[in-house]
């Protein structure tokens, strides 16, 4: 009932909302992290020209196919090479870090690029348990995520009585988002009156439930008067559906490798995924990738609108793990054109 009432009251059309980019700085089987980071900058520069609102990077560790582990550093790289698009984290895995360090890093970024930095926070490790232990030493640190968020936000407030201050950071207006793939962060974001981004690009089955939780528990704050929700979606667009489906097999191989516990670099596309996965793996991965739009520009537009109808999100963040960089650029360009048309 809540979903239907909200949808009827706030019906949105695709051309009315903002589109943003989530980049995993993919390292392909024929490249290296340096090339991946240069490709990320090239994509950001084009995304800015095509009218995308944000360009976010995600913190992952011990993954040979993702080059954005030092997320704050990469954000600086992207922001330096662009001029207007917002740049941020989707997200910083806060339990991996001391809140003061993140406040100083993002305070520095905001000081260098005023009005363009977003700080998205997650509570997952962004890696496997052994690597998480190498990062955190104390794996219980995720249990106090709400307290960590409040400590971090306090460092951005104007000078108070606290002896410990974030310099740069103190007094700066840096938008803080909570990210999640379940209801926990949705509830917390609602209680705190913060914007919320849901990782529907890999956890689609929990999307509507989490958005309902966020909207139900939302309390107006000094940040927001009403809820603001963004959803992730895998989008691969090409001139034809056949081309798009072919390009999508790199992403599907990446998820297959994760299922098998062998994450690696992004592989070239293949003609037939059925030669690689079992029926069970195929069904599992298709469910994981349910929030995907793969096809011609018109097909992508229809699928984006359908997902918007389902979620009534305020913004959509798209990601596209495509092996060929030029094909990836074209996919984002075609998607931007289709959404505006």
N, C-alpha and C positions, 0 to 999 in steps of 0.2 A: 504493500500500500504506500509506504513512504517513497519508494522509488517512483511509482506512477505519479503521485502528487507532485513530486519535485520536477519530474520531466514535463508534466503539463504546464507547470508554472514558469519554467525557465527554458522552454524549447529553444534550441540553438541550431544555427545553420553553419556549415563548415566554413564558408567564406567570412563569417562574422568573428571567428576566433583566431587566436594566434597559433602559429606553428613554430616549433623549436626543434633543435637538433641535440641528440645524445650521441656522442662520439666515443667509441671504445679504443680509438687509436690502434686499429687492427694491424698486426704484424703478419704479413702473408708469408707463405712458404718460400717466396722468391725475394723477400726483402729483409730489412732489419729494423730495429727500433728507431734509428735515426731517420730512415726514410718514412716510417709510419708517422712520426711526429711532424715531418714536413708536409706529408699528405693531409694531416689534420689541420694544419694552418691553411693549406690551400683550400680545403673544404670550408673552413670557417670564413675565409675571404669571399668565396662564392656564395655561401649561405647568407652573408651580410648583404650582398648585392641582390639576392633573390628575395629578400624581405623576411627571413627567419628572425624570430624575436630573441632567442637565447641559443648559446652553444655551450653545452655542459659536457664535462669529462668525468669518468668514473674511476674510483680507486679500486684497483685489483692488484693482488700480489702473487708472485710465483706462478705467473701465467705467461708462457712464451708468446702467446698470440695477442697480448694487450700491453701497450707501451705507456700507459698513463698511471703507473704506480705512484710516482711523485706528483700527485695531482695538482697541488698548488703551484709547482714549478711550471707544469704544462699550461695551466691557466694563464700564467704570466706570459708565456710564449705566444699563446693565441691572442691575448688582449693586446700585446705589443704590435702584432701584425694586422690588427683590425682597428676600426675607429668608432663604431656605433653599436654593434651587436653586443648584447649582454653575455658575459662569460662567467661560468661558474662550475660548481661541483655537483655531480649527480651520481654518487655523492662522495663526500668525505666520511669515512667510517669512523665516527668519533671515538668509539672505545679503543681504537688503535693508537690514540694520541692523547696527550695532555691538553685539556681545553685551552689553557693559556697559549700553548704553541700555535694552535689553530687560530686563536684570536689575533695573535701577532702576525701570522702569515696572511690572513685575509685582511687584517688592518693595513698591512703593507700593500697588498694588491689594490685595495680600495683607495689608498693614498696615491698610488701610481696611476690608477685608471678610475677616477671619480665617477660614481653613478653607474658603473657598468658591471659590478661584481655581485654574484649570487653565491650564497653558502648553503648548499643542500647537505643535510646530515642523515646518515644511516647508522644503524646499530649492529649490522652484520659485520663479520671480519673482512669480507671481500676476498676470501681465500680459504684454503684448507686448514684443519686444526693445527697441524704441526707448524705451518707458517704463521698462523695466528699467535701461537705461543712464542715464536721468535719475535713477533712484532710487539706483543703485549706483555709477555712474561706472566701476567696474571689473567687467566681466561675468565675470571668472574667479573671483570670490569664492565662487561656489557649489561650486567644486572642493574647497574645504577645509571642507565642511559638518561632518564629524565633529569636526574641531578646534574649529570654532565652537561646537558643542554642548557640548564639554567645557569650553571657556572660560566659556560661560554658566553651566553647572552649578557651576563652581568659585566663581563669585561668590555663590552661595547657601549655600556651606558656612560653618561657624563660622569665626571670625577665625583667620587663619593668618599666614604671613610676607609675603604679597603686599602691596605698597605700595598697589595700586589696589583699592578696596573699593566694593561697591554699597551705598549708603545711601539709602533702605531696600533691603533685599534680603539682606544678609549674615545667615546663621543662620536664615533662614526656610524652612519646609517647604512648597515649592510644587511640586506634582506636574508633572513634565515628561513629555510624550508625544511620540513621533515619529509623524509623519503621512507617508503615501506613497501613490503610485499605481503602484508597481513594487516590485521586490525589494530595491532599494538600502537604503531606510530600514527595511525589514523585517529585513534582515540586521543592520543597525546597532543597531536596537532590541533584537534578541535578544542580541547580544553585550554590550550595556550593561545588560541586565536591566530595560528600561523598558517601560511599556505602549505598545501600538502601535495606531494607527487607520488603516484602509485606506479610500481614496476609491472604494469600489465603486459609488457612485452615478453616477460617470462613467467608471470604468475596470473594469467588471465582469469582463472576460475574464482579468484578472490576479489576481483576488481570492484564489482558493484556493491558487494557487502562492505568492503572497506570504505568506499565513498559514502555509503549510507551512514556508517558509523561516524565518519568525519563530520558530515553535515548535521547529524543528529546531536552530537556533543559540542558543536562549535559554539564558542563564546566570543562575542566581539572584543577586540583588543585595540591597543594603540597602533597595531600593525594593520589589521583588517576589520572592516565593519561587517562583512559577510564572508562565507567560505569561498576559498579559491583553490580549485583542484586541477591538477594536471595529470594526464595519463600517458604512459609510454606505449608505442606501437612499432612493430617491425614493418617497414615499408620498402618495397623494392618495385620500382617502376621502370619500364622499358617500352620501346615502341610497340611491342606485341606481348601478349600473355606468354607465349612460348619462350621468348627471350627472358622475360622476368622470372619465369619458373626455373629456367636454366641457371640464371645468376643466383637464385635463392638456394641452390644446392650447396654452395659454400657455407652459408649460415646453418643449413641443416646438418652438414658434416660436423660443424663446430659443436652443435648441441649433441650430436651422436657421440663425439669424443668425450664430452662432459659426462654423458650417461655411462660411458664405459670407463670413466675415471682416468682418461688419458688426454687432458686438455693440451692443445698444441697450437701451432700457427694456423692461420686461415688458409685452407686448401683451395686449389682451383675448382671451378664447377665441374660437374660430371653429367653425363647424359641420362643416367638411370640410377636413382638413389636405391631402388629395390635390389640392386646388386650389392649394396653396402649394409643395409639394415635389415633386421628381422621384423616380422609383422608386429611383434610386441613393441620393439623400439620405435617403429614407425608410428604406431598409435599413440605412444607416450609423447613423442616429440611433436606430433601434430596437435595434441592437446596443449602442450607447453606453448606452442606458437600460434594458438588460436587468435590472439590479438595481432594479426598480420594482414597486410594488404599487399598482395603480390599480383602484378598484372600490368595491363596497359594503363595509361593515365586515366582513362574514363573508368576502368574497373577499380583502380585505386581510389578514385574520388568517391565512388559508390560505397566502398568498404570503409573508408574513413568516416563518411556520413553515418553509416550504420553503427559504427562504434561510438560515434558522438551521440547518436540517438540513445544508445544503451547506457552511456555513462553520464551524459550531459556535462562533460568536463568543461572547464573554462579555458583550457589550453591543451594542446596535444604535442608531445615530444616524440619525434620519430627517430629511429635508428635504422641503419642499413649496413650490415656486414657483407660487403661485396668485394670479391677478390680483386677485380680490376679497378684501379682508382678512377679512371675516366668514366667507366660505367657507373661507379658510385656517384660521381658528380652529376652525371646525366639523370640518375634516379632522383636525386634531391631537386634538381631543376624541374623535371617533369612533374614531380609531386607538388612543388610550389605553384606551378602554373595551373595544374588541375584544381587545386584547392581554391584558387582565386577566381576561376572561371565559372 
